[in-house]
Amino acid sequence: MKQFSKSTLIVILMMILIVVAAGVTGLGVYFQLGKNFKSSKEILEKEILDLKETLARLQEELQSLQNSKDKTANFKTYINQKDNYSLKYPPGEWYVTSSEEGLVITNFKYTNQKPGELTSAQVKIVISVEKHRSNLPLQDFILSTPELGEYDPKLTQVDLEKAMAIRASFEGSWGPMTVLYATYKENLYKLTAYHQVKHQETVNLILDSLRFQN
């Protein structure tokens, strides 16, 4: 069976909604004008009710598809005016804290916990911004860094709209780690996440939500 993309399904559902809505309106108007229907009044009323129920169900499915397109739709947004970027993070028990390490996003109240002190349920993301002084392509630069060169990381290219980034996932000395590197204008943005494998999807969503303001 042919599989359609979400965007295609949304277009198809919207077309069906238009047809169903037109059918509901047309039947209602036609009925009100007192035309001669072959069906009885009761049958027509049932058909209109069925069409309205179908319309409501299709609207729910369309809304569900639209929401599923962006898994960060209900995330909060942090904006850093000084360093010219924004980042999304989940609602609920997530915190943004300034520390000596830089800006830190955690799913617990951060009190300078080091990576080795984190529990399996905790996620810690450290954000640093500095002048980018290397002339190497970003991937070569990443592989040349001491903290990644020895770990054979899995590299994934990420489109940040105004810039391209590379996400590196690997097993670090403290356990699973994911680091996003992005260059924009003269700066190097580095987002380092310490987490367990079960948090990988959430971590990726946060890191990949990095956007530049201008």
WOUR-V866347 format. One record per residue. N is the residue number from 0. RES is the residue in one letter. PHI is phi in whole degrees, 0 to 359 (NA if undefined). PSI is psi in whole degrees, 0 to 359 (999 if undefined). OMEGA is omega in whole degrees, -180 to 180 (NA if undefined). Layout:
# WOUR-V866347
n->N res->RES phi->PHI psi->PSI omega->OMEGA
n->N res->RES phi->PHI psi->PSI omega->OMEGA
This chain:
# WOUR-V866347
n->0 res->M phi->NA psi->137 omega->-178
n->1 res->K phi->292 psi->134 omega->179
n->2 res->Q phi->260 psi->131 omega->179
n->3 res->F phi->260 psi->150 omega->175
n->4 res->S phi->288 psi->163 omega->180
n->5 res->K phi->300 psi->319 omega->-179
n->6 res->S phi->296 psi->322 omega->178
n->7 res->T phi->293 psi->318 omega->179
n->8 res->L phi->298 psi->321 omega->-180
n->9 res->I phi->296 psi->317 omega->179
n->10 res->V phi->298 psi->316 omega->180
n->11 res->I phi->298 psi->315 omega->-180
n->12 res->L phi->297 psi->320 omega->179
n->13 res->M phi->296 psi->322 omega->178
n->14 res->M phi->294 psi->319 omega->178
n->15 res->I phi->296 psi->319 omega->179
n->16 res->L phi->301 psi->318 omega->-180
n->17 res->I phi->297 psi->316 omega->-180
n->18 res->V phi->296 psi->315 omega->-179
n->19 res->V phi->296 psi->316 omega->180
n->20 res->A phi->299 psi->319 omega->178
n->21 res->A phi->296 psi->322 omega->179
n->22 res->G phi->295 psi->318 omega->178
n->23 res->V phi->298 psi->313 omega->-179
n->24 res->T phi->296 psi->314 omega->-178
n->25 res->G phi->298 psi->315 omega->179
n->26 res->L phi->297 psi->320 omega->-180
n->27 res->G phi->296 psi->314 omega->-180
n->28 res->V phi->295 psi->315 omega->-179
n->29 res->Y phi->300 psi->320 omega->-180
n->30 res->F phi->293 psi->319 omega->-179
n->31 res->Q phi->293 psi->328 omega->-180
n->32 res->L phi->284 psi->353 omega->175
n->33 res->G phi->73 psi->30 omega->178
n->34 res->K phi->293 psi->163 omega->180
n->35 res->N phi->277 psi->104 omega->177
n->36 res->F phi->267 psi->144 omega->173
n->37 res->K phi->289 psi->329 omega->179
n->38 res->S phi->276 psi->158 omega->178
n->39 res->S phi->283 psi->168 omega->179
n->40 res->K phi->301 psi->319 omega->-178
n->41 res->E phi->296 psi->320 omega->-180
n->42 res->I phi->293 psi->319 omega->180
n->43 res->L phi->295 psi->319 omega->179
n->44 res->E phi->297 psi->322 omega->178
n->45 res->K phi->294 psi->320 omega->179
n->46 res->E phi->296 psi->319 omega->179
n->47 res->I phi->295 psi->318 omega->179
n->48 res->L phi->297 psi->317 omega->178
n->49 res->D phi->298 psi->318 omega->179
n->50 res->L phi->295 psi->320 omega->179
n->51 res->K phi->295 psi->320 omega->178
n->52 res->E phi->294 psi->320 omega->177
n->53 res->T phi->296 psi->319 omega->178
n->54 res->L phi->299 psi->315 omega->180
n->55 res->A phi->297 psi->319 omega->180
n->56 res->R phi->293 psi->318 omega->179
n->57 res->L phi->294 psi->324 omega->177
n->58 res->Q phi->296 psi->320 omega->177
n->59 res->E phi->296 psi->317 omega->180
n->60 res->E phi->295 psi->321 omega->178
n->61 res->L phi->296 psi->316 omega->179
n->62 res->Q phi->296 psi->320 omega->179
n->63 res->S phi->296 psi->318 omega->179
n->64 res->L phi->295 psi->319 omega->180
n->65 res->Q phi->295 psi->319 omega->180
n->66 res->N phi->292 psi->324 omega->-177
n->67 res->S phi->289 psi->343 omega->179
n->68 res->K phi->295 psi->325 omega->-178
n->69 res->D phi->237 psi->102 omega->-178
n->70 res->K phi->287 psi->352 omega->178
n->71 res->T phi->258 psi->15 omega->-175
n->72 res->A phi->302 psi->325 omega->-178
n->73 res->N phi->259 psi->10 omega->179
n->74 res->F phi->286 psi->157 omega->171
n->75 res->K phi->277 psi->160 omega->-179
n->76 res->T phi->239 psi->127 omega->173
n->77 res->Y phi->258 psi->131 omega->179
n->78 res->I phi->242 psi->126 omega->178
n->79 res->N phi->252 psi->102 omega->-178
n->80 res->Q phi->292 psi->323 omega->-176
n->81 res->K phi->296 psi->314 omega->-177
n->82 res->D phi->259 psi->7 omega->167
n->83 res->N phi->67 psi->42 omega->178
n->84 res->Y phi->213 psi->164 omega->173
n->85 res->S phi->228 psi->160 omega->-176
n->86 res->L phi->208 psi->142 omega->178
n->87 res->K phi->257 psi->149 omega->177
n->88 res->Y phi->213 psi->156 omega->-172
n->89 res->P phi->298 psi->155 omega->174
n->90 res->P phi->286 psi->173 omega->179
n->91 res->G phi->90 psi->217 omega->-173
n->92 res->E phi->279 psi->62 omega->174
n->93 res->W phi->237 psi->143 omega->-172
n->94 res->Y phi->227 psi->145 omega->174
n->95 res->V phi->248 psi->122 omega->-173
n->96 res->T phi->227 psi->138 omega->172
n->97 res->S phi->272 psi->134 omega->-178
n->98 res->S phi->216 psi->179 omega->178
n->99 res->E phi->292 psi->340 omega->178
n->100 res->E phi->280 psi->341 omega->-173
n->101 res->G phi->126 psi->199 omega->176
n->102 res->L phi->283 psi->135 omega->-176
n->103 res->V phi->234 psi->132 omega->174
n->104 res->I phi->247 psi->126 omega->-177
n->105 res->T phi->223 psi->161 omega->172
n->106 res->N phi->258 psi->27 omega->176
n->107 res->F phi->207 psi->165 omega->180
n->108 res->K phi->286 psi->113 omega->-172
n->109 res->Y phi->280 psi->128 omega->176
n->110 res->T phi->226 psi->54 omega->178
n->111 res->N phi->65 psi->31 omega->176
n->112 res->Q phi->294 psi->134 omega->176
n->113 res->K phi->276 psi->160 omega->-179
n->114 res->P phi->308 psi->320 omega->-179
n->115 res->G phi->290 psi->349 omega->-179
n->116 res->E phi->262 psi->358 omega->-178
n->117 res->L phi->283 psi->145 omega->174
n->118 res->T phi->274 psi->172 omega->-179
n->119 res->S phi->293 psi->342 omega->-179
n->120 res->A phi->269 psi->352 omega->-172
n->121 res->Q phi->261 psi->145 omega->178
n->122 res->V phi->235 psi->135 omega->179
n->123 res->K phi->228 psi->125 omega->179
n->124 res->I phi->238 psi->122 omega->-179
n->125 res->V phi->252 psi->130 omega->-177
n->126 res->I phi->247 psi->126 omega->177
n->127 res->S phi->232 psi->145 omega->179
n->128 res->V phi->229 psi->128 omega->180
n->129 res->E phi->211 psi->166 omega->178
n->130 res->K phi->295 psi->135 omega->180
n->131 res->H phi->267 psi->113 omega->-173
n->132 res->R phi->253 psi->359 omega->-178
n->133 res->S phi->271 psi->144 omega->176
n->134 res->N phi->263 psi->1 omega->-180
n->135 res->L phi->288 psi->150 omega->169
n->136 res->P phi->304 psi->150 omega->-173
n->137 res->L phi->305 psi->316 omega->-179
n->138 res->Q phi->297 psi->317 omega->179
n->139 res->D phi->295 psi->322 omega->178
n->140 res->F phi->297 psi->316 omega->-179
n->141 res->I phi->299 psi->313 omega->-177
n->142 res->L phi->290 psi->342 omega->179
n->143 res->S phi->272 psi->350 omega->-179
n->144 res->T phi->286 psi->140 omega->-177
n->145 res->P phi->302 psi->323 omega->-175
n->146 res->E phi->287 psi->343 omega->-179
n->147 res->L phi->245 psi->333 omega->-174
n->148 res->G phi->306 psi->328 omega->-175
n->149 res->E phi->268 psi->355 omega->-172
n->150 res->Y phi->259 psi->355 omega->-178
n->151 res->D phi->50 psi->62 omega->-175
n->152 res->P phi->289 psi->155 omega->171
n->153 res->K phi->275 psi->122 omega->-176
n->154 res->L phi->256 psi->133 omega->179
n->155 res->T phi->230 psi->127 omega->178
n->156 res->Q phi->281 psi->138 omega->-177
n->157 res->V phi->233 psi->132 omega->178
n->158 res->D phi->270 psi->115 omega->-180
n->159 res->L phi->259 psi->23 omega->-180
n->160 res->E phi->74 psi->295 omega->-179
n->161 res->K phi->267 psi->354 omega->-178
n->162 res->A phi->202 psi->161 omega->174
n->163 res->M phi->258 psi->148 omega->180
n->164 res->A phi->226 psi->167 omega->175
n->165 res->I phi->231 psi->129 omega->178
n->166 res->R phi->258 psi->126 omega->-179
n->167 res->A phi->250 psi->125 omega->178
n->168 res->S phi->243 psi->135 omega->-177
n->169 res->F phi->196 psi->169 omega->177
n->170 res->E phi->265 psi->105 omega->-178
n->171 res->G phi->273 psi->184 omega->-180
n->172 res->S phi->293 psi->339 omega->179
n->173 res->W phi->258 psi->4 omega->-176
n->174 res->G phi->117 psi->196 omega->-178
n->175 res->P phi->301 psi->138 omega->178
n->176 res->M phi->220 psi->149 omega->174
n->177 res->T phi->225 psi->131 omega->-179
n->178 res->V phi->232 psi->128 omega->176
n->179 res->L phi->256 psi->127 omega->177
n->180 res->Y phi->247 psi->132 omega->177
n->181 res->A phi->217 psi->141 omega->174
n->182 res->T phi->245 psi->134 omega->178
n->183 res->Y phi->215 psi->123 omega->-174
n->184 res->K phi->57 psi->241 omega->-177
n->185 res->E phi->259 psi->2 omega->-172
n->186 res->N phi->255 psi->152 omega->171
n->187 res->L phi->251 psi->122 omega->179
n->188 res->Y phi->255 psi->126 omega->-178
n->189 res->K phi->233 psi->120 omega->180
n->190 res->L phi->245 psi->112 omega->-176
n->191 res->T phi->252 psi->121 omega->-177
n->192 res->A phi->247 psi->130 omega->174
n->193 res->Y phi->253 psi->125 omega->-172
n->194 res->H phi->193 psi->168 omega->172
n->195 res->Q phi->266 psi->164 omega->-176
n->196 res->V phi->303 psi->324 omega->-177
n->197 res->K phi->297 psi->342 omega->180
n->198 res->H phi->261 psi->7 omega->-173
n->199 res->Q phi->301 psi->315 omega->-178
n->200 res->E phi->298 psi->314 omega->180
n->201 res->T phi->297 psi->318 omega->179
n->202 res->V phi->299 psi->315 omega->180
n->203 res->N phi->299 psi->318 omega->179
n->204 res->L phi->298 psi->318 omega->180
n->205 res->I phi->294 psi->309 omega->-178
n->206 res->L phi->299 psi->316 omega->-176
n->207 res->D phi->286 psi->351 omega->179
n->208 res->S phi->276 psi->359 omega->179
n->209 res->L phi->303 psi->128 omega->177
n->210 res->R phi->223 psi->152 omega->-180
n->211 res->F phi->255 psi->140 omega->-169
n->212 res->Q phi->281 psi->326 omega->179
n->213 res->N phi->203 psi->999 omega->NA
